[in-house]
Amino acid sequence: MPFPRLDTERMQNTETVAAEQRVSADSHMAEPPDLWETRLPAQFRDQALHFPKVEKYKSFQHLRAGGWDPHERLRDQAYDGISAEVLYPSLGQMAYAVDDPLLEEACCRVYNDWMIEFCSVSLERFWGLGLISLWNIDGAVKELERCHRAGLRGACIGLIPADDLPYSSPHYEPFWEACNALEMPVNFHIISGPGRARSEEQWPAGLLPRGVHKHKLEMMNAVGDMVISGVLERYPNLKVVVAEAGVGWIPFFAQEFDYYKNRFSGKAEALSRPPSDYIYGQVYGAFISDEIGGKLLTWYGQDNFMWSNDYPHPACTWPLSVKAIAQDLGYLPPEVRRKVTCLNAAKVYNHGEAPPPADPPGEVQDMTSWEAHWHD
């Protein structure tokens, strides 16, 4: 994927934006390709996640050492003026594709061990998420609790569950209860979950790129199941984050949800409030570059949208995040922009406290391969 949409003619107040604090609400790891081969328990070692085509400094998100080296990550954060990042898995999402609940759980635990080690270098800058397997729900709760004790900031779960276990199922109730009690937000990221292979079959690549609609529909299904089944009503402290699917669709989704809830009977009758109340109050969206989402901020999103740079993935705005923000959000009043680029993420992941200001930029890993990459 090429570097995302940037148009210098649309950028406003670039110098002001450059001086403002920024938190990326959706960044990623570039896990060591042999992480699972070297760390899984012996009984699973011959079934380990295996990535023979992934090479450090050469492949996809592995161009920057900051993907796996926390000290390089701190340098790259400073280079882009980033105070903190919410850290999602990359290769780790493949744990949901192993088709074996015990192996999936073991792969998630290996990732979490490594994530805890990485974040321990700078807990104030690295807001890591635990990768949680949900087949064994008692085990999921215990792993969530372990991640919480270790300083991780939320639970990353598969966006697309198994067909027979939608997120409206009572199966998940103890997990939602634990997330609510621990104030660990639930995070959905595109292209993840045990049902991903089935979803790919349902939405084959065609003339219309699947990114135009597929990711949004999958987010609607996951969030819609939680809303309609009363999860967010039962657990008012539970926050849900939808990441990397843009945000411009969210207000329309909330509007239509209310409309059809009022027109037709069904499970929604059990809700005490309109579906949009739960979405506006408990659902947050992380976006990279979304001009439409920015324009909607005067009506909806000031307290729910969260900017992200997506480092170190190919579509990320690093190290030109100032330009991306100035383009999509530069026209906004500074107090509104500060919510979207810093304070909303702090509310979800850091008890409402902004992290320390970004470190001054210094020397970073050579940029040659990176510049060649996103100019292709």
C-alpha positions in Angstrom: 0.0 0.0 0.0 1.4 3.4 -0.9 1.9 6.3 1.5 -1.5 7.6 2.4 -3.2 10.6 1.0 -1.3 13.9 1.5 -2.1 17.1 -0.3 0.0 20.2 0.7 -2.7 22.5 -0.6 -5.2 21.2 2.1 -2.8 21.6 5.0 -3.6 24.3 7.5 -1.8 25.6 10.6 1.1 23.3 10.2 3.4 25.2 12.6 0.7 25.1 15.3 0.1 21.4 14.8 3.8 20.7 15.0 3.9 22.2 18.5 1.0 20.2 19.8 1.2 16.9 21.7 0.4 13.7 19.8 -0.5 10.2 20.9 -0.9 7.5 18.2 -4.0 5.4 19.1 -3.1 2.6 16.6 0.6 1.7 16.0 2.0 -1.7 15.6 4.8 -4.1 16.5 7.1 -5.9 14.1 7.6 -9.0 16.1 10.7 -11.1 15.6 9.8 -13.6 12.9 11.1 -16.5 15.0 9.3 -15.4 18.2 7.0 -18.4 18.4 9.5 -20.9 17.1 11.9 -20.0 20.0 9.4 -19.3 22.8 6.4 -21.7 22.5 6.3 -24.6 25.0 8.0 -27.7 23.6 4.6 -29.5 23.0 3.7 -26.8 20.5 7.1 -26.0 19.0 6.6 -28.1 15.8 3.3 -26.1 15.2 4.8 -22.7 15.8 3.8 -19.7 13.7 6.4 -19.6 11.0 7.3 -16.6 8.8 10.2 -17.6 6.5 9.6 -14.7 4.1 9.8 -12.0 6.7 13.2 -10.4 7.1 14.3 -7.7 9.4 15.1 -4.4 7.6 13.6 -5.7 4.4 10.0 -6.9 4.7 6.7 -4.9 5.1 6.5 -3.6 8.7 10.0 -4.8 9.5 11.8 -2.0 7.7 12.3 -0.1 11.0 14.1 -1.7 14.0 11.7 0.2 16.2 9.2 -2.5 15.4 11.1 -4.9 17.7 13.7 -2.9 19.5 12.2 -0.6 22.2 15.2 1.7 22.3 14.9 2.3 18.5 11.2 2.7 18.9 11.8 5.6 21.4 14.0 7.3 18.9 11.5 6.9 16.1 8.7 8.2 18.4 10.8 11.3 19.1 11.6 11.8 15.4 7.8 12.1 14.7 7.0 14.1 17.8 5.0 11.2 19.4 4.5 11.2 23.1 3.0 7.6 23.3 1.6 4.9 21.1 -1.1 2.2 21.6 0.7 -0.9 20.4 -1.2 -3.6 18.3 0.3 -6.9 17.1 1.1 -7.5 13.4 2.4 -11.1 13.0 0.7 -12.0 16.2 -2.7 -11.7 14.7 -2.0 -14.9 12.8 -2.5 -16.7 16.1 -6.2 -16.6 15.3 -5.6 -18.6 12.2 -4.0 -21.8 13.7 -7.4 -23.6 14.1 -6.5 -25.1 17.4 -7.7 -23.4 20.6 -4.9 -24.6 22.8 -2.2 -23.6 20.3 -3.9 -20.2 19.7 -3.9 -19.6 23.5 -0.2 -20.5 23.7 0.7 -18.3 20.8 -1.1 -15.4 22.4 0.7 -15.9 25.7 4.1 -15.9 23.9 3.2 -12.6 22.3 2.1 -11.1 25.5 5.2 -12.2 27.3 7.3 -10.4 24.6 4.9 -7.4 24.6 5.3 -7.0 28.4 9.1 -7.1 28.1 9.0 -4.5 25.3 6.7 -2.1 27.1 8.6 -2.4 30.4 11.4 -0.3 28.9 9.0 2.7 28.9 5.5 2.2 30.2 4.7 5.9 29.9 5.4 5.8 26.1 4.4 2.2 25.2 0.7 1.5 25.8 0.7 -2.1 24.8 -2.4 -4.3 24.3 -2.6 -8.0 25.3 -3.6 -10.4 22.6 -6.4 -12.6 24.0 -7.7 -16.0 22.9 -11.4 -16.4 23.8 -12.1 -20.1 23.3 -11.4 -20.9 27.0 -13.1 -17.9 28.6 -11.8 -18.6 32.1 -8.3 -18.7 30.6 -9.0 -15.5 28.8 -10.0 -13.7 32.0 -6.8 -15.0 33.7 -4.6 -13.8 30.8 -6.4 -10.4 30.8 -5.7 -10.1 34.5 -2.0 -11.0 34.0 -1.6 -8.4 31.2 -3.3 -5.8 33.4 -0.9 -6.5 36.3 2.1 -6.2 34.0 1.0 -2.7 32.8 -0.6 -3.4 29.4 -3.5 -1.1 28.6 -6.2 -3.2 27.0 -7.3 -6.4 25.3 -6.8 -6.9 21.6 -9.4 -9.6 20.4 -10.2 -10.9 17.0 -12.6 -8.7 15.0 -14.3 -11.6 13.3 -15.3 -14.4 15.7 -16.2 -17.9 14.9 -19.6 -18.3 13.2 -21.1 -20.1 16.2 -19.8 -17.6 18.8 -20.8 -14.0 17.8 -20.0 -11.3 20.3 -23.7 -11.4 21.4 -23.1 -14.9 22.8 -23.3 -15.4 26.6 -20.0 -17.3 26.2 -18.1 -14.0 26.5 -19.9 -12.6 29.5 -17.2 -13.3 32.1 -14.7 -11.6 29.8 -16.7 -8.4 29.3 -17.3 -8.3 33.1 -13.5 -8.6 33.7 -12.7 -5.9 31.1 -15.3 -3.6 32.7 -14.0 -4.2 36.2 -10.3 -3.7 35.3 -11.1 -0.8 32.9 -9.3 -2.6 30.1 -10.7 -1.5 26.8 -11.7 -4.1 24.1 -9.9 -3.4 20.9 -10.9 -4.6 17.4 -8.4 -4.3 14.6 -9.1 -5.1 10.9 -8.1 -8.4 9.4 -8.2 -10.4 12.6 -10.0 -13.2 14.4 -10.9 -16.9 14.1 -13.5 -16.1 11.4 -11.1 -14.2 9.2 -10.7 -17.1 6.6 -14.5 -17.5 6.3 -14.8 -13.7 5.9 -12.2 -13.7 3.1 -14.2 -16.3 1.2 -17.4 -14.3 1.6 -15.8 -11.1 0.3 -13.5 -12.2 -2.5 -11.3 -9.6 -4.1 -13.0 -8.1 -7.1 -13.2 -4.8 -8.9 -14.1 -3.0 -5.6 -11.1 -3.0 -3.2 -12.3 -4.7 0.0 -10.9 -1.9 2.1 -13.6 0.3 0.8 -16.4 -1.6 2.6 -15.4 -4.9 4.1 -13.5 -3.6 7.1 -16.3 -1.2 8.0 -19.0 -3.9 7.7 -17.0 -6.3 10.0 -16.6 -3.5 12.5 -20.4 -2.8 12.3 -21.1 -6.5 12.9 -18.8 -6.8 16.0 -19.9 -3.5 17.6 -23.6 -4.1 16.6 -23.6 -7.5 18.3 -22.3 -6.0 21.5 -24.8 -3.2 21.5 -27.9 -5.1 20.5 -27.2 -7.9 23.1 -26.9 -5.3 25.9 -23.2 -5.8 26.6 -22.5 -2.1 26.8 -25.6 -1.5 28.9 -24.7 -4.1 31.4 -21.1 -2.9 31.6 -21.1 0.9 31.4 -17.4 1.2 32.1 -16.5 -1.0 29.2 -14.9 0.9 26.3 -14.7 -0.6 22.8 -12.2 0.6 20.2 -12.4 0.0 16.4 -9.0 0.5 14.8 -7.8 1.2 11.2 -11.3 1.2 9.6 -11.6 5.0 9.5 -14.2 6.8 11.5 -16.4 8.7 9.0 -18.8 5.8 8.8 -19.5 5.7 12.6 -22.1 8.5 12.9 -24.1 7.2 9.9 -24.0 3.7 11.4 -25.3 5.1 14.8 -28.0 7.0 13.0 -29.2 4.0 11.0 -29.0 1.7 14.1 -31.4 4.0 15.9 -33.7 4.3 12.9 -34.1 0.5 12.5 -34.3 -0.1 16.2 -37.3 2.2 16.3 -39.0 0.7 13.2 -38.7 -2.9 13.9 -39.0 -5.1 17.0 -36.4 -7.5 18.2 -33.5 -7.8 20.7 -33.1 -4.0 20.7 -36.4 -3.7 22.6 -34.4 -4.8 25.7 -32.2 -1.7 25.5 -33.2 1.2 27.8 -31.7 3.8 25.5 -31.2 4.2 21.7 -28.2 2.3 20.2 -26.5 5.5 19.4 -26.2 6.4 23.1 -24.0 3.4 23.7 -21.9 4.1 20.6 -21.4 7.8 21.5 -20.7 6.9 25.1 -18.5 3.8 24.9 -17.2 3.2 21.3 -14.0 4.9 20.0 -12.5 4.9 16.6 -8.8 5.1 15.6 -8.1 6.5 12.2 -4.9 7.3 10.2 -6.1 9.8 7.6 -9.8 10.4 7.3 -10.9 13.8 5.8 -14.6 13.0 6.2 -14.2 12.0 9.8 -12.4 15.3 10.4 -15.3 17.3 8.9 -17.8 15.4 11.1 -16.0 16.5 14.2 -18.2 19.6 14.6 -21.2 17.2 15.2 -19.8 13.9 16.4 -16.4 12.5 17.3 -14.7 15.1 19.4 -14.8 12.7 22.4 -14.6 9.4 20.4 -12.2 9.8 17.4 -8.5 9.1 17.9 -5.8 9.9 15.5 -3.1 7.3 14.8 0.1 7.1 12.7 0.0 3.3 12.1 3.8 3.0 12.5 5.6 0.9 11.1 3.1 -0.4 8.5 3.3 0.6 4.9 0.2 2.9 5.1 1.5 4.8 8.1 2.1 8.6 8.2 5.4 8.3 10.1 7.5 10.5 10.0 5.2 13.0 8.4 2.4 12.9 10.9 2.3 16.7 11.3 1.4 17.1 7.7 -1.3 14.4 7.9 -2.9 16.1 10.9 -2.6 19.6 9.4 -4.3 18.3 6.3 -7.2 16.5 7.9 -7.6 18.4 11.2 -5.6 21.6 10.8 -8.7 23.8 10.5 -10.2 22.7 13.8 -10.0 24.7 17.0 -6.9 23.7 18.9 -8.9 22.4 21.9 -10.9 20.0 19.6 -7.8 18.8 17.8 -6.0 18.2 21.1 -8.8 15.8 22.1 -8.5 13.8 18.9 -4.7 13.7 18.7 -4.0 13.2 22.4 -6.7 13.4 25.1 -9.2 10.9 23.8 -6.5 8.2 23.7 -5.4 9.3 27.2 -8.9 8.9 28.4 -9.2 5.3 27.0 -5.8 4.0 27.9 -4.2 6.2 30.6 -7.0 7.2 33.1 -7.3 10.5 31.4 -3.8 11.7 31.9 -1.7 12.8 29.0 1.8 11.2 28.8 4.9 13.3 29.1 5.7 15.6 26.2 7.6 13.9 23.3 11.3 13.7 23.6 13.3 16.0 21.3 14.2 14.4 18.0 17.7 13.0 17.6 19.5 10.5 15.4 17.5 7.6 14.0 18.2 4.5 12.0 19.1 5.3 8.4 16.0 6.4 6.4 17.1 5.3 2.9 15.1 2.1 2.7 12.1 3.7 4.3 12.0 6.7 1.9 12.3 4.4 -1.0 9.5 2.3 0.4 6.8 4.9 0.8 7.7 6.8 -2.4 7.1 3.7 -4.5 
